[in-house]
Amino acid sequence: MKNTKAHGICPDSLHTTDLALTAICEDVARTMRFLAAAVMSCGAEVLARGFDAEGNAAIEMEFSRILCVEIYCMLIALGLELDRDAHFRLTALCQCTWELHAQKREGALRLTLGLRQRDDRRAGRFACVPPVAA
């Protein structure tokens, strides 16, 4: 196995243009409203968003790959509880973006984020709801 870090080359899996992640939050509907606005304020485009019968939601966005740090920070600032894999993939994506040639940094990246309602057993353990605007 090659040591990709030593050669300054990112793994092929991070050169993808599609990324699917999941997160947990307290109030899916409210978080989706804030998330859509925050995504657009970062310079990304909301391609689709929707809810399923169980109250879960998904949002699909597209943005220039060079904005991945801003998007990652925005997801954390909104209080989303990303799973371990999502943190790993976003961190690696942000680090590898800077190793790419300038041409590829400007390429589009499509992110699909699934939001699940926190189950009752863990409710109240973390606050993941955006603040109420007065």
Buried (B, 14 or more C-beta within 10 A) or exposed (E): EEEBEEEEBBEEEBBEEEBEBBBBBBBBEEBBEBBBEBBEEBEBEBEEBEEEEEEBBBBBBBBBBBBBBBBBEBBEEBBBBBEEEBBEBBEBBBBBBEBBEEEEBEEEBBBBBBBBBBEEEEEEEEEBBBEEEE
